[in-house]
Amino acid sequence: MLSNTEKIKIAAFKLGFSYIGISKVEFLDKEAKRLESWLNSGQHGKMSYMENYFDLRTNPKLLVDDAKSVISVLFNYYTDVSQKDKTAPIISKYALGKDYHLIMREKLNSLYKFILDEIGEVNGRGFVDSAPVMDKAWAVKSGLGWMGKHSNLINKEQGSYFFIGELILDLDLEANYPIKDFCGTCTLCIDACPTDAIIAPYQVDGSKCISYLTIELKDDLLPKEFADKMDNRMFGCDICQEVCPWNIKFEQVKKDQQFQPRESLVQFFKNDWKNLNQSNFKSGFSNSAVKRTKYNGLKRNIESL
């Protein structure tokens, strides 16, 4: 007879998740100290929301009453499809397809429904990068990978091109355990970052990161000190992942059609981006993660290149 843990893992794989791991709920003491230091040093830039809900970020029991288990799921989004015009401003791989929040949330809701139907009354909540949950920390605790020197989760079998989601439940499940760090002496991600955002192994100054500058920063103009360091990136950045040996070794094409790059984005040439208008933006980025930067933000990014 299958245990509840086994049933949930089987269901997760049937829903298309690449990996699933489970950890016991606990206060994230080490992560709390690291987060506090990061915030105090101002490395979150103008992401003031990172200062909110500190207690919730480090204690899942404040998100789900009597929480006992954190289920972490990974979904590989890698694709070998790239923008046709190699001179066009670059969009990060994860944003070429449908907004991952929508897809991951739907899959997590389906997994939670399975738990309710098969196991019974279980209190829980699903999270996809839009609530105060330290998703990478929980993925590491559940043995899905280790935290790379670029601060992204690296899986030993498929690299780091993953979306991460969680279900926090008041249900006791069998926990997995962390694995060792396999980065070794490699510093390729640190050396490759054009803005020197990785200021030390495992430490990223978010205020210097191209993803922060092109998505999170809402100023009318990008900081002058980064004017010649954007590497033609207009939304997000994959450089630290592109040079990682674990990605080069295990790159594989994700078959899920929902995450396949939109042909309209792939086919856009440099001049198309330069001439982008409100109408193009609205039609081209419906149900897209790119909407987060809004039209004015994307135009700012394009014009700064």
C-alpha positions in Angstrom: 0.0 0.0 0.0 1.4 3.4 -1.0 2.1 6.0 1.7 0.7 9.5 1.4 4.2 10.7 0.5 4.4 8.2 -2.4 0.9 9.1 -3.6 1.7 12.8 -3.7 5.0 12.3 -5.5 3.4 10.1 -8.2 0.7 12.7 -8.7 3.2 15.5 -9.0 5.1 13.7 -11.8 1.8 13.0 -13.6 1.1 16.7 -13.5 4.4 17.3 -15.3 6.6 18.5 -12.6 10.3 17.7 -13.2 11.2 17.0 -9.5 9.5 17.0 -6.1 11.0 17.1 -2.7 9.7 17.4 0.9 11.1 19.0 3.9 9.9 19.4 7.5 8.6 22.8 8.5 11.1 24.7 10.7 12.2 28.2 11.4 14.8 29.2 8.8 17.4 30.5 11.3 20.5 30.5 9.0 18.5 32.0 6.1 16.9 34.6 8.4 20.4 35.9 9.4 21.5 36.0 5.8 18.4 37.8 4.7 18.7 40.3 7.5 22.3 41.1 6.6 21.4 41.4 2.9 18.7 43.8 3.6 20.7 45.9 6.1 23.5 46.3 3.5 21.0 47.6 0.9 21.6 44.9 -1.6 17.9 44.7 -2.4 18.1 48.1 -4.1 14.7 49.7 -4.3 12.8 46.4 -3.8 11.3 47.7 -0.6 8.8 44.9 -0.6 11.6 42.6 0.4 11.6 44.3 3.8 8.0 43.3 4.4 6.8 40.1 6.1 10.2 39.1 7.4 8.7 36.7 9.9 6.5 35.1 7.3 9.5 34.5 5.0 11.3 32.6 7.7 8.5 30.8 9.5 5.9 28.8 7.3 3.7 28.3 10.4 2.7 32.0 10.0 1.4 31.2 6.5 -0.4 27.9 7.3 -1.7 27.1 10.8 0.1 24.1 12.3 2.2 23.6 9.1 4.2 20.4 9.1 5.5 19.8 5.6 6.8 21.9 2.7 6.4 20.2 -0.7 8.8 21.8 -3.2 8.3 21.2 -6.9 10.5 22.1 -9.9 9.5 22.6 -13.5 12.3 22.7 -16.2 11.7 25.5 -18.7 14.8 25.2 -20.8 14.3 25.6 -24.6 16.8 25.6 -27.4 14.6 28.1 -29.3 16.1 31.5 -29.3 15.3 34.9 -30.9 16.0 34.8 -34.6 17.7 38.2 -34.8 20.9 37.9 -32.9 21.2 41.7 -32.7 17.8 42.2 -31.2 17.4 43.1 -27.5 17.4 39.9 -25.5 14.6 38.5 -23.3 15.4 35.9 -20.6 14.5 32.3 -21.6 11.8 32.0 -18.9 9.8 34.9 -20.3 9.6 33.9 -23.9 6.5 31.7 -23.3 3.4 32.0 -21.2 3.6 33.5 -17.7 4.9 30.7 -15.5 2.9 32.0 -12.5 -0.3 31.0 -14.3 0.9 27.6 -15.3 2.6 26.6 -12.0 -0.3 27.9 -9.9 -2.7 25.7 -12.0 -0.5 22.7 -11.5 -0.1 23.3 -7.8 -3.9 23.7 -7.4 -4.4 20.4 -9.1 -1.9 18.7 -6.8 -3.6 20.2 -3.8 -7.0 19.0 -5.1 -5.5 15.5 -5.5 -4.3 15.6 -1.8 -7.8 16.6 -0.6 -9.5 14.0 -2.7 -7.1 11.1 -1.9 -6.0 11.9 1.6 -8.8 13.9 3.1 -9.1 17.2 4.9 -5.6 18.8 4.7 -5.1 22.5 5.3 -2.5 24.1 2.9 -1.5 26.8 0.5 0.3 26.9 -2.8 3.0 29.5 -3.6 4.7 30.5 -6.8 7.1 33.3 -6.5 4.4 35.8 -5.4 4.3 35.5 -1.7 6.9 35.8 1.2 8.3 32.2 0.8 12.0 31.5 0.4 11.5 29.0 -2.4 15.2 28.3 -3.1 15.9 27.6 0.6 13.1 25.1 0.8 14.1 23.4 -2.5 17.6 23.0 -1.1 16.3 21.6 2.2 14.2 19.0 0.3 17.3 17.7 -1.6 16.3 19.1 -5.1 19.7 20.7 -5.6 22.2 23.0 -4.0 22.5 26.8 -4.0 25.0 27.8 -6.7 27.5 30.5 -6.3 25.2 32.7 -8.5 22.5 32.0 -5.8 20.3 29.9 -8.2 19.3 26.4 -7.3 21.3 23.8 -9.3 20.0 20.3 -9.8 22.6 17.6 -10.4 20.7 16.1 -13.3 19.2 19.1 -15.1 21.1 22.3 -14.1 19.3 25.4 -13.0 16.6 26.3 -15.6 13.7 25.7 -13.2 10.5 27.4 -12.0 10.0 26.6 -8.2 6.7 26.2 -6.4 5.6 25.1 -2.9 2.7 23.6 -1.1 2.8 24.1 2.6 0.6 21.6 4.4 -0.5 20.7 7.9 0.2 17.1 7.0 3.1 15.0 8.2 5.1 13.6 5.2 8.4 11.7 4.8 11.1 14.3 4.4 14.0 14.3 1.9 17.4 15.6 2.9 19.8 18.2 1.4 22.6 17.1 -0.9 26.2 18.4 -1.1 27.4 21.4 -3.0 29.0 20.5 -6.3 30.2 23.9 -7.4 33.7 23.1 -6.3 36.3 25.7 -7.2 34.4 26.9 -10.3 33.8 30.7 -10.5 32.5 31.0 -14.1 29.3 32.6 -13.1 31.1 35.2 -11.0 33.6 36.0 -13.7 30.9 36.3 -16.5 28.5 38.7 -14.7 28.9 42.0 -16.7 27.7 44.2 -13.8 29.7 42.4 -11.1 26.5 41.6 -9.2 27.9 38.4 -7.8 30.1 40.1 -5.2 31.3 36.9 -3.6 30.5 33.2 -3.9 26.8 32.7 -3.0 26.3 36.5 -2.5 24.5 38.6 -5.1 24.1 42.4 -4.8 20.6 42.6 -6.2 20.9 46.3 -6.9 23.5 45.5 -9.6 21.8 42.5 -11.2 20.6 43.0 -14.8 17.3 41.2 -13.9 16.7 43.8 -11.1 17.7 46.7 -13.4 15.4 45.6 -16.2 12.4 44.4 -14.2 12.3 45.5 -10.6 13.8 49.0 -10.9 11.0 51.5 -11.8 13.1 54.6 -12.3 12.7 56.6 -15.5 16.3 56.0 -16.5 18.7 53.1 -15.7 21.8 54.0 -13.6 24.5 55.5 -15.8 27.2 53.2 -14.3 25.5 50.3 -16.0 24.9 51.9 -19.4 27.6 49.9 -21.2 27.2 46.7 -19.2 23.7 45.4 -20.0 24.9 42.9 -22.6 21.9 43.8 -24.8 19.5 42.5 -22.2 16.1 44.2 -22.1 14.2 41.8 -19.8 16.0 39.6 -17.3 19.3 37.9 -17.7 20.6 34.3 -18.2 24.3 34.9 -18.3 25.3 33.3 -15.0 23.2 30.2 -16.1 24.5 30.1 -19.6 28.1 29.7 -18.5 27.4 27.2 -15.7 28.9 23.8 -16.5 25.9 22.1 -15.0 23.6 23.7 -17.6 26.0 23.1 -20.5 26.2 19.5 -19.5 22.5 18.8 -19.0 20.7 21.3 -21.3 17.6 19.7 -22.6 14.5 20.9 -24.5 11.4 21.2 -22.4 8.5 19.7 -24.3 5.6 21.3 -22.4 3.8 23.4 -25.0 2.6 26.0 -22.5 6.2 27.0 -21.9 7.3 27.1 -25.6 8.5 30.5 -26.8 5.9 32.6 -28.6 6.7 32.7 -32.3 5.8 36.5 -32.3 8.6 37.2 -29.8 11.1 34.9 -31.4 10.5 36.6 -34.8 10.8 40.2 -33.6 13.7 42.0 -35.2 15.8 44.8 -33.7 13.8 47.5 -35.4 10.5 45.9 -34.3 11.6 46.3 -30.7 12.8 49.9 -31.3 9.4 50.7 -32.8 7.4 48.9 -30.1 4.1 50.8 -29.2 1.4 50.3 -26.6 -0.7 48.3 -28.9 2.1 45.9 -29.8 3.0 45.5 -26.1 -0.6 44.8 -25.1 -1.1 42.1 -27.8 2.3 40.6 -27.7 2.6 40.2 -23.9 -0.8 39.1 -22.8 -0.4 36.3 -20.2 3.4 37.0 -20.3 5.8 37.6 -17.4 7.1 40.6 -19.4 4.0 42.5 -18.4 5.7 43.0 -15.0 7.9 45.7 -16.4 5.0 47.5 -18.1 5.3 49.2 -21.4 7.2 52.2 -20.2 9.7 50.1 -18.4 10.4 47.9 -21.4 10.7 50.9 -23.7 13.2 52.4 -21.2 15.2 49.2 -21.3 15.2 49.0 -25.1 16.2 52.7 -25.5 19.0 52.3 -23.1 20.8 49.7 -25.2 
